[in-house]
């Protein structure tokens, strides 16, 4: 049980603390042999691994590093490298010992010191060590030369400026007769080239020659890994060539042949070969483009996409993303395979597939890909993936929409499925498009009415839904309030093809029935989920719709008109005392509008024109002061102006129109 587990943990901790105390006591005893001290230091490393403080033994590691015994020396260096923090002052106590060991006639001591340099060196220690390390680059033993190259790479990682002058030395190391030394030099050269590729352009033929020798199996078999020759060196060389060939046609042309050969020979059906193919694809897409190489890269990637192995599928997605980024024409032939990856259970593959699809979208395939992305959004439960899908869909719809109607329908669907994940500016863009049309829309007013009618049809069908996201509800309230009149011009939808299928028939609205449906939604607490903002917008929509119903009412529709009036008054009076001030104000205004309706009272019979002027149709973009004289429009300010003048304010002086200002 839990108590027994807790007891065992406490006993284990107590035993470890006893062991630490015993180790501390034994290490400071006089006359401890170096052989015994070596064992104590190994235990010290274990103590540090368990999270206990072992600083009491650090000085013993420094002392053991000066031993003449090679094994003891290496244990001293190992313990120092593992236990001493980079800022620990004891590290500087090893500088003199490292210098002595690097000057030793025993190449094993030199190698041990160089290995310790990789773990112990700091940027402050580089000036004291760099000259000796560079000198060891010409040592007779290949082991020492390799470790010297590794130490210089470490110096470059700590302080690039400290080894910036060693470019020529590293060029010579690249030509070393031992492949292991050459491979070690590639790491430092790669980092230096990554920082400043222009200084190493002349080495492109050398790198190509080395890669060709490796690919053609000219190195000893000792460097093979699963029948692939020196795969790590191949990967490093490919990255170097990618940097050197970027935006350089002359340098890239020298790489084309060896890249093709490397890609072809690496296809051996094993993982390390796939890694080389992927790196070849990255290099091909980074250097100056070549059509033949790009075709080969696309073919190689296509096999990865069809693999059942998720690791290979991931390589295929990321590799194709790099190809498509600079060469979009290769996207079409792999479109279906990429879309299938959206159904994968691996979340990482889903996210990368989403990024790839976004890069593949163009005006030709936007409808197809958007449909698949919407299906994925509908079925996904991952909040992060849903947010990314919403973002990509909104941007793609805005950039590549084939028509305004398609854009409106797509964004409405995104609002339906994404809800609050949709950025507010997307809803604003949708409202603006419905209100004013597209700048490049040549269909004129008829096209605008068709677009608005389509939007009204979509939103009116949502009035019976059990739940509507707030973001979608806000847009719906505005569209129905502004253009609800168009509902009577909407053609009724066709009945379902299968009569046996239980499908709820869509509601066919008239303007009065649409107004009643909006009022019902406005009064429904369950469907609005207590949102005062949504209710306030629906009240405004109902105000506009109800005003048009009562203004346009005729004798034949008297019953519908009265039903709208009575329902509207009930809803407005219910929320006129709401604690939300915005909702309260809109309801009071709603009651004022209803009071102006013909038939509301004997005094209101002549106010139909006033009501029509107060709530005109399709006037959201009109300037209320347009067509009115400025003085008349601002006459209500006259008393404030007179008061200011009486208090001594200077009268307004309009600016003088001087033609000479333009000269």
Order of alpha helices (4+ residues) and beta strands (2+ residues): alpha-alpha-alpha-alpha-alpha-alpha-alpha-alpha-alpha-alpha-alpha-beta-beta-alpha-alpha-alpha-alpha-alpha-alpha-alpha-alpha-alpha-alpha-alpha-alpha-alpha-alpha-alpha-alpha-alpha-alpha-alpha-alpha-alpha-alpha
